[in-house]
């Protein structure tokens, strides 16, 4: 996100990202109950991936998980 480049997150700090997931982003009737995607940094791909700036992102039917994210 271009406007966030001016706000570096230093070691020990926390920043909360919020994604808006639409119905079109989620699984269809022919998909499994949850789809696996990933998030990553695109600032310096090689360095950022080696630093662990990548992770899973599960997009599930709302009815598939409880409030804690358990299926």
C-alpha positions in Angstrom: 0.0 0.0 0.0 1.8 3.1 -1.2 0.5 5.5 1.4 2.0 3.3 4.2 5.5 3.4 2.9 6.2 6.5 5.0 5.3 4.7 8.2 8.0 2.0 8.9 7.2 -0.6 11.6 10.3 -0.9 13.7 11.4 -4.1 15.6 9.2 -4.7 18.6 6.4 -2.5 17.2 2.9 -3.7 16.1 0.9 -2.7 13.2 -2.6 -4.1 12.5 -3.5 -4.5 8.8 -7.2 -4.9 8.0 -8.4 -6.6 4.8 -11.9 -6.2 3.4 -12.9 -9.6 2.0 -15.9 -9.5 -0.4 -18.1 -12.4 -1.5 -16.2 -12.5 -4.8 -12.9 -13.1 -2.9 -14.3 -16.2 -1.0 -15.0 -19.7 -2.0 -17.7 -20.6 -4.5 -20.0 -23.6 -4.2 -17.6 -25.7 -6.1 -14.6 -24.8 -3.9 -13.6 -26.2 -0.5 -15.0 -24.5 2.5 -11.8 -22.4 2.9 -9.4 -21.1 0.3 -5.7 -20.5 1.0 -4.1 -17.4 -0.2 -0.9 -15.6 1.0 0.1 -12.1 2.0 3.6 -10.8 1.5 5.6 -7.6 1.1 6.4 -6.2 -2.4 8.8 -3.5 -1.2 11.9 -5.7 -1.5 10.7 -9.2 -2.3 14.0 -11.1 -1.8 14.9 -9.4 1.5 11.3 -9.3 2.8 10.6 -13.0 2.1 13.9 -13.9 3.8 12.8 -11.8 6.8 9.5 -13.7 7.1 7.2 -11.1 5.7 4.9 -13.7 4.1 2.2 -15.8 5.6 -1.1 -17.7 5.0 -4.4 -16.1 4.5 -7.5 -18.3 4.8 -10.7 -17.1 3.3 -13.6 -19.3 4.5 -17.4 -19.4 4.3 -18.6 -17.4 7.2 -20.5 -20.4 8.6 -17.3 -22.6 8.4 -15.6 -21.1 11.4 -16.4 -19.8 14.9 -15.4 -16.4 16.3 -12.0 -17.8 17.2 -11.4 -19.0 13.7 -11.8 -22.7 14.5 -13.5 -25.0 11.9 
